[in-house]
Amino acid sequence: MAAAAVETLRWAGERLELIDQRLLPQRVEYRACHDASEVAEAIRNLVVRGAPAIGCAAAYGIALAALRAGAMHQPLSSALPLAFELLAASRPTAVNLFWALARMRRCWEARAIEPDASVAAHLVAEARAIHTEDVATNQRLGRLGAELLPASCRVLTHCNAGALATAGYGTALGVIRAAVAAGKHVEVIADETRPVLQGARLTAWELQQERIPVTLIADGAAGYLMSRGEIDAVIVGADRVAANGDVANKVGTYMVATAAHRHGIPFYVACPVSTLDISLASGADIPIEERAPAEVLGFNGASWSPAGVAVRNPAFDVTPAELVTALITERGVARAPYLDAIRKLVGLAGVRW
């Protein structure tokens, strides 16, 4: 499959370059990260976002920590634990972050008796492997998901689960890209996704780069279009999926899923197996990040709320498994009952928590 028109992150030898998603769509600029603390800050501040992209960035953060330790003649045994701690604390909900860090830790521990310079080289190679594998993984799940869509359809998506949210291909938008590549006619309806407007700023821009038809709507308009028969399917990404199939995704997803269920519209979740977390029994156990009130009070320097108003800003919500038509992964399409299906997928992928 052709590479995405958008390059989310790139390794430039001793630095990681991230497209600054806070500036899109007005400006396309890359921010250079030279150590783990800069990567952690970029994750916290939404320079990079999206579960797979966060995991990939965190892996590079560990690689940078190892390289920096070597340049400063500092032993990895003292430098890496702090790097793991900083990165693990950057965001709590997306499990790909912890999956990638666990993989990097296994790489380090497996080579602990080797010289530090050799270990650092292995950590760089492991981060690059995670990067490459993520693109291939999303291409595979994209092909599997594309088979679920009719030859002509209108697909609603919430937030951004495209190349910008991954290492470069996309989960939900990867399905759409694969369907278009297969000759299907797909029109995308993109929720604006408040309060940070990932749909309005990122999904709409990304699809324009791919020349895929996209129409932007206010979040509250999704149910109206469903009631008029103007949406044929919903596809979203995920930040974590519990063992029973409950899905944590950008706040507002639960409302979209509920409306889709009411109107008999299939609700698909596209996610790599690394997003499946069988250590958590249900969505009630998924930690939900609450972000700063400023994100709700205004955006990009503009303020539209009265001073002193109380604010709640949960960044994610949990969609119950009963509202999910299918989980689309690189290992196959899972349907209810999800407990057995997810355990099988995780076992097939060799993932251990």
C-alpha positions in Angstrom: 0.0 0.0 0.0 1.1 3.5 -0.7 2.6 5.5 2.2 0.5 8.1 3.9 0.8 11.7 2.8 1.4 12.7 6.4 4.6 11.8 8.3 3.8 11.9 12.0 7.2 11.2 13.4 10.7 10.5 12.1 14.0 9.4 13.5 16.8 11.7 12.5 19.7 10.0 14.3 20.1 11.1 18.0 16.9 13.1 17.8 13.2 12.4 17.2 11.2 14.8 15.1 7.5 15.1 15.7 4.9 17.0 13.6 3.5 19.5 16.1 -0.2 18.7 15.9 -1.1 21.7 18.0 -0.3 23.9 15.0 -2.3 22.0 12.4 -3.9 22.8 10.0 -2.4 26.3 9.8 1.2 25.3 10.0 3.2 22.1 9.4 6.2 22.2 11.7 8.3 19.5 13.3 9.6 19.7 16.8 12.9 18.0 17.7 13.2 16.0 20.9 16.7 15.2 22.1 16.0 13.3 25.3 13.3 11.4 27.2 12.0 14.5 29.1 11.4 16.4 25.9 9.5 13.4 24.5 7.4 13.1 27.7 6.6 16.9 27.5 5.6 16.5 23.8 3.2 13.7 24.8 1.7 15.6 27.7 1.2 18.8 25.7 -0.4 17.0 22.6 2.5 17.7 20.2 2.0 14.0 19.5 -1.2 12.2 20.3 -3.0 9.1 19.4 -2.3 5.8 21.2 0.0 4.1 18.7 1.9 7.3 18.0 2.4 7.9 21.7 3.7 4.4 22.1 6.1 4.8 19.2 7.3 8.2 20.5 7.9 6.8 24.0 10.0 4.0 22.6 12.2 6.6 20.9 12.3 8.5 24.2 14.0 5.5 25.8 16.4 5.2 22.9 17.2 8.9 23.2 17.8 8.4 27.0 20.3 5.7 26.2 22.2 7.7 23.6 22.3 10.8 25.9 23.6 8.7 28.8 26.4 7.5 26.6 27.3 11.0 25.5 27.4 12.1 29.1 29.3 9.0 30.3 26.4 8.1 32.6 25.6 4.4 33.2 22.3 3.2 31.7 21.5 1.6 35.1 21.0 5.1 36.5 19.7 6.9 33.4 17.1 4.6 32.1 14.9 4.1 35.2 14.3 7.8 35.3 13.4 7.9 31.6 10.9 5.0 32.0 9.3 6.9 34.9 9.0 10.2 33.1 7.5 8.6 30.0 5.1 6.4 31.9 3.7 9.4 33.8 3.1 11.5 30.6 -0.5 10.2 29.9 -2.5 7.6 31.7 -5.2 6.2 29.4 -3.5 5.0 26.2 -2.2 1.6 26.9 0.1 1.6 23.9 2.4 3.9 25.9 2.9 1.2 28.5 3.1 -1.6 26.0 5.9 0.1 24.1 7.8 0.9 27.4 7.4 -2.7 28.5 8.9 -3.9 25.2 11.8 -1.4 25.5 12.4 -2.6 29.1 12.6 -6.2 28.0 15.1 -5.2 25.3 17.2 -3.5 27.9 17.0 -6.3 30.4 17.8 -9.0 27.9 21.1 -7.2 27.1 22.0 -5.9 30.5 25.4 -7.6 30.6 26.5 -6.1 27.3 28.4 -2.8 27.1 26.2 0.3 27.4 27.0 1.4 23.9 25.8 -1.9 22.5 22.7 -1.8 24.6 21.9 1.7 23.3 22.3 0.6 19.7 19.8 -2.3 20.4 17.3 0.1 22.0 17.5 2.4 18.9 16.9 -0.6 16.7 14.0 -1.8 18.9 12.3 1.7 18.7 12.7 1.7 15.0 11.2 -1.8 14.8 8.2 -0.6 16.8 7.8 2.3 14.3 8.0 0.1 11.2 5.8 -2.6 12.7 3.1 -0.1 13.6 2.8 1.0 9.9 2.6 -2.6 8.8 0.1 -3.5 11.5 -2.2 -0.7 10.6 -2.0 -1.6 6.9 -3.1 -5.1 7.8 -6.0 -4.1 10.0 -7.0 -1.5 7.3 -7.3 -4.3 4.7 -9.4 -6.4 7.1 -11.6 -3.5 8.0 -12.1 -2.4 4.4 -13.9 -5.7 3.7 -16.6 -4.7 6.2 -17.6 -1.6 4.2 -20.0 -1.7 1.3 -18.9 -0.5 -2.2 -20.3 2.9 -1.5 -20.8 4.3 2.0 -20.8 7.3 4.3 -18.6 6.8 7.4 -18.7 8.8 10.5 -15.5 9.1 12.6 -14.8 10.8 15.9 -11.5 12.4 16.9 -8.4 11.5 14.7 -7.3 7.9 14.3 -5.3 8.4 11.1 -1.6 8.7 10.2 -1.3 11.5 12.7 -2.4 9.2 15.5 0.0 6.4 14.5 3.4 5.8 13.1 2.1 6.8 9.7 -1.0 4.9 8.3 -3.9 5.0 10.7 -6.4 2.8 12.4 -9.9 4.1 11.7 -8.7 6.2 8.8 -6.5 3.3 7.8 -9.6 1.3 7.2 -11.0 4.1 5.1 -7.7 4.5 3.2 -7.6 0.8 2.5 -11.2 0.8 1.3 -10.6 3.7 -1.1 -7.4 1.9 -2.4 -9.6 -1.1 -3.0 -11.8 0.9 -5.3 -14.7 1.6 -2.9 -16.4 5.0 -2.8 -16.2 6.3 0.8 -17.3 9.7 2.0 -16.2 10.6 5.5 -18.3 12.6 8.0 -15.9 14.0 10.7 -17.0 15.1 14.1 -15.2 18.3 15.1 -14.3 16.6 18.4 -14.3 19.2 21.1 -12.6 20.6 23.1 -9.3 20.3 21.2 -10.9 19.8 17.8 -8.9 16.8 16.6 -11.6 16.1 14.0 -11.9 19.6 12.7 -8.2 20.3 12.7 -6.5 17.0 12.1 -8.9 14.5 10.5 -10.3 17.0 8.0 -6.8 18.2 7.1 -5.4 14.7 6.8 -8.2 13.4 4.6 -7.8 16.5 2.4 -4.1 15.5 1.9 -5.3 12.1 0.8 -8.0 13.6 -1.5 -10.7 11.5 0.3 -14.1 13.3 0.5 -14.7 14.7 4.0 -17.5 16.7 5.5 -17.0 18.4 8.9 -19.9 18.5 11.4 -20.5 19.8 14.9 -20.3 17.0 17.5 -24.0 17.4 18.3 -25.1 16.9 14.7 -24.1 13.2 14.4 -27.4 11.9 15.8 -29.4 14.1 13.4 -27.6 12.7 10.4 -28.1 9.2 11.6 -31.8 9.8 12.0 -31.9 10.9 8.4 -30.2 7.8 7.1 -27.1 9.8 6.1 -24.5 7.6 7.9 -23.9 4.0 7.0 -21.2 3.1 9.5 -19.1 4.5 12.3 -15.4 3.7 12.7 -13.3 5.0 15.5 -9.9 4.2 17.0 -9.2 3.3 20.7 -6.8 4.2 23.4 -7.5 1.0 25.5 -9.8 -1.9 25.2 -10.5 -4.0 28.3 -10.7 -7.8 28.4 -14.5 -7.7 28.1 -14.5 -5.4 25.0 -15.2 -2.1 26.7 -13.5 0.6 24.7 -11.8 3.8 26.0 -11.6 6.5 23.3 -11.8 10.2 22.9 -14.6 11.7 25.0 -17.9 11.8 23.0 -17.4 8.4 21.5 -19.9 6.8 24.0 -22.6 9.2 22.8 -21.8 8.4 19.1 -22.0 4.7 19.9 -25.3 5.1 21.7 -26.8 7.0 18.8 -25.5 4.4 16.3 -27.0 1.6 18.3 -30.3 3.4 18.4 -30.4 3.7 14.6 -29.0 0.2 13.8 -25.7 1.6 12.4 -22.6 -0.6 12.7 -20.1 0.8 15.2 -16.6 -0.5 14.5 -13.4 0.1 16.6 -10.1 -0.2 14.7 -7.1 -0.8 16.9 -3.9 -2.9 17.0 -3.6 -5.8 19.3 -1.3 -3.7 21.5 -4.3 -1.6 22.5 -6.0 -4.7 24.0 -5.4 -4.8 27.7 -6.5 -8.1 29.2 -5.2 -7.1 32.6 -8.3 -5.0 33.1 -11.6 -6.8 33.5 -13.8 -4.0 32.2 -13.9 -0.4 31.2 -14.6 0.6 34.8 -10.9 -0.2 35.5 -9.5 2.0 32.7 -7.9 5.2 34.1 -9.5 8.2 32.5 -7.3 11.3 32.1 -8.7 14.7 33.1 -7.0 17.5 31.4 -6.6 21.2 32.2 -9.8 23.4 32.3 -8.3 25.8 29.8 -9.0 23.4 27.0 -12.7 23.8 27.6 -12.7 27.5 28.3 -11.4 28.4 24.9 -9.0 27.5 22.1 -5.9 28.9 20.4 -6.0 32.2 22.4 -9.7 32.7 22.1 -12.0 32.5 25.2 -15.7 32.0 25.0 -16.6 31.2 28.7 -17.3 33.4 31.7 -14.4 33.9 34.1 -14.6 31.6 37.1 -16.9 29.0 35.7 -16.4 25.5 37.0 -15.0 23.0 34.4 -14.8 19.3 34.0 -12.5 18.1 31.2 -12.4 14.3 30.9 -10.3 13.5 27.8 -11.8 10.0 27.3 -14.9 8.0 27.9 -15.8 4.3 27.9 -18.1 2.7 25.4 -19.6 -0.6 26.7 -18.8 -3.7 24.6 -22.5 -4.2 23.9 -22.5 -1.1 21.7 -19.5 -2.3 19.7 -20.3 -4.2 16.4 -16.7 -5.4 16.0 -13.1 -4.8 16.9 -10.9 -4.6 13.8 -7.3 -5.7 14.5 -4.3 -6.8 12.5 -5.0 -10.3 13.7 -8.6 -10.5 12.6 -12.0 -9.0 13.3 -13.4 -9.8 16.7 -17.1 -9.9 17.5 -19.0 -10.7 20.7 -18.6 -12.5 23.0 -15.4 -10.4 23.3 -13.8 -12.0 26.3 -12.8 -15.2 24.4 -12.2 -13.3 21.2 -9.8 -10.8 22.7 -7.9 -13.5 24.7 -7.4 -15.4 21.5 -6.2 -12.3 19.6 -3.8 -11.4 22.4 -2.5 -15.0 22.5 -2.0 -15.1 18.8 0.0 -11.9 18.9 2.2 -13.1 21.7 1.4 -10.1 23.9 2.0 -10.5 27.6 0.9 -8.0 30.3 
